[in-house]
Amino acid sequence: MPEQAYQRGLMWLRNDLRIADNTALYRAGKACNAVAAIYIACPQTWASHGDGDRVVAMRLRSLRQLQVALAKKHIPLFFLELAEFTDVPAALAQIVEKLQVGALFANAEYPVNELHRDQAVRRRLKQLGVPVEYATDRTLIPPGSLTTGSGGGFKVFTPFKRAFIARHDNSGDAFAPLPSLRTRHPDCAEVWPEWIAVAGSNNLVRTIPETVGDYGVAPGGHNRVLDWPVGEAAGTRALKAFAELVDDYDRWRDFPAQKNTSRLSPYLNCGAVSVRQCVAMAVAENGGRWAGPSEGATTWLSELLWREFYQHLVVNFPRVCRNKPFKPETENVPWSNREEDFERWCEGKTGVPIVDAAMRQLNQTGWMHNRLRMVVASFLTKNLLTDWRKGERYFMQQLVDADFAANNGGWQWAASTGTDAAPYFRVFNPYSQSRRFDPEGAFIRRYLPELASLPSKEIHCPAVQPASGQSPSGDLFSPVDYPAPICDVTDSRKRAIEVFASLKS
Ligand SMILES: Cc1cc2nc3c(=O)[nH]c(=O)nc-3n(C[C@H](O)[C@H](O)[C@H](O)COP(=O)(O)OP(=O)(O)OC[C@H]3O[C@@H](n4cnc5c(N)ncnc54)[C@H](O)[C@@H]3O)c2cc1C
């Protein structure tokens, strides 16, 4: 698009809530004289996607900070609440007409409903002669653009990663963040009204609400989202802080008691930080390379490629967006789906300390360490033989970093219904994981205060302690208010393997 091609342009913000290195915003700034931004909340669609209070609060609060920062660039931010994605094309058509907008800019999103929404918007605005430009920004390269030798999408992570790195000659140069967005002349802010009426919905306004739809108003709604400082500045600070730790990432990333991972996922998900900014930090530590001298940076870059891989997967294999397993044969797993098991898992009352501590971390903070996400997902789907979709949905509702692609990918990986080589007979033993990655029980103690007094040796698998304070042999010990394990991990592992093996035959 030529520079200053339009008098007025509209930037449609979604999960890209930042100014720096925002591709669509940058292009809007180049192509238009006056730029306004819009955010459209669709709480009914969000609820149908399973989005929870925390992730929505993260969006709304980040948006408020972004509004202030954009105003300093003389770019007003408008807000509109609609019920569903399907309401968006008609509303945007009215808005671009009333605001006399020459072009609409947005960063592409990839799950099926988002793609359909965006195609419908493009068709509708085309009728008005208003072009819509969707940019690649959430991913490093456009999903679908990296293919196997036979032209299909990659189904396994390692070959995907190898092909990605080879395509870029092991260099991070292609992903340098964009130059800063130019501040517009103050007069450019004057051309926009304070609000406009939009038929069939609320008005388009400049106030970002605390709550939308039923979000944030339900009794018992979470307020612990404040554990996460929100906004672009907070995301940038977190990235800078992690740059000091990245060298050691490979050594410590699996130990949940320590804060050795970046904890950038909530910022990457709402877009307060861009994936290119993350890559730029890590390749700089790594001598400009993807795979290079720093083991820590190389391993972390590989995690960013897991993120990329799952984003590509939803485009290459959209059936995963339709509640379907990636491996069709696993549709027939005879899940036991015992409601009581699921409830105890959700509440962190399974009697398996590492699982319970992890679930309480999730319930209390909205975040869970990656190693523990794998452990609890394996425990639910294999040991408790509960449909992965129940766990996937619970995570979506609780996580402050809830992201469809990463969450669905992670759950299907753990349940052996998904991509990659996680063979069905690999079932995490929660007790060995606990002894290996939380050797002193520091993480367990933090989230299960009822076990805090136990010695490190016992904390991973405490002897069942009857309320009377007497063991079955009659010895006295202080009673601990903690349930007996929900299942025998050896027997339940065997059962899961038999079930999956029978699908094969
Ligand atoms: C069952 C399950 C569910 C998950 N659900 C989500 C989710 O809803 N949202 C989410 O962002 N991540 C999810 N993950 C991936 C991973 O657990 C988190 O991204 C990670 O724990 C976030 O912590 P961090 O930012 O400190 O990660 P770091 O270790 O610092 O990694 C940096 C970034 O790389 C990306 N990343 C790292 N590991 C993975 C991975 N395995 N898959 C995809 N991306 C990855 C994330 O964007 C992360 O922020 C899930 C994993 C599992 C096993």
The ligand as an ORCA input file, in Angstrom:
! r2SCAN-3c Opt
* xyz 0 1
  C      -2.132    -29.244     28.683
  C      -1.434    -27.965     28.276
  C      -2.177    -26.798     28.099
  C      -1.540    -25.601     27.717
  N      -2.304    -24.464     27.532
  C      -1.704    -23.316     27.132
  C      -2.467    -22.135     26.913
  O      -3.700    -22.101     27.031
  N      -1.793    -21.002     26.554
  C      -0.433    -20.986     26.388
  O       0.117    -19.929     26.057
  N       0.298    -22.090     26.552
  C      -0.279    -23.252     26.930
  N       0.481    -24.371     27.127
  C       1.921    -24.325     26.822
  C       2.845    -23.962     27.995
  O       2.536    -24.729     29.114
  C       2.780    -22.490     28.355
  O       2.922    -21.696     27.203
  C       3.902    -22.110     29.324
  O       3.803    -22.866     30.503
  C       3.826    -20.629     29.650
  O       4.802    -20.287     30.585
  P       6.017    -19.342     30.183
  O       5.504    -18.131     29.483
  O       6.839    -19.160     31.394
  O       6.771    -20.265     29.132
  P       8.285    -20.297     28.649
  O       8.817    -21.631     29.025
  O       9.041    -19.117     29.047
  O       8.110    -20.303     27.049
  C       8.013    -19.085     26.299
  C       6.772    -19.070     25.465
  O       6.787    -20.138     24.522
  C       5.464    -20.609     24.309
  N       5.387    -22.009     24.716
  C       6.186    -22.623     25.616
  N       5.869    -23.939     25.684
  C       4.861    -24.143     24.809
  C       4.095    -25.280     24.425
  N       4.318    -26.491     24.927
  N       3.117    -25.115     23.523
  C       2.873    -23.907     22.981
  N       3.571    -22.795     23.296
  C       4.540    -22.908     24.192
  C       4.547    -19.762     25.182
  O       4.051    -18.713     24.395
  C       5.498    -19.259     26.262
  O       5.082    -18.068     26.862
  C      -0.143    -25.594     27.509
  C       0.592    -26.767     27.686
  C      -0.043    -27.938     28.076
  C       0.766    -29.183     28.264
*
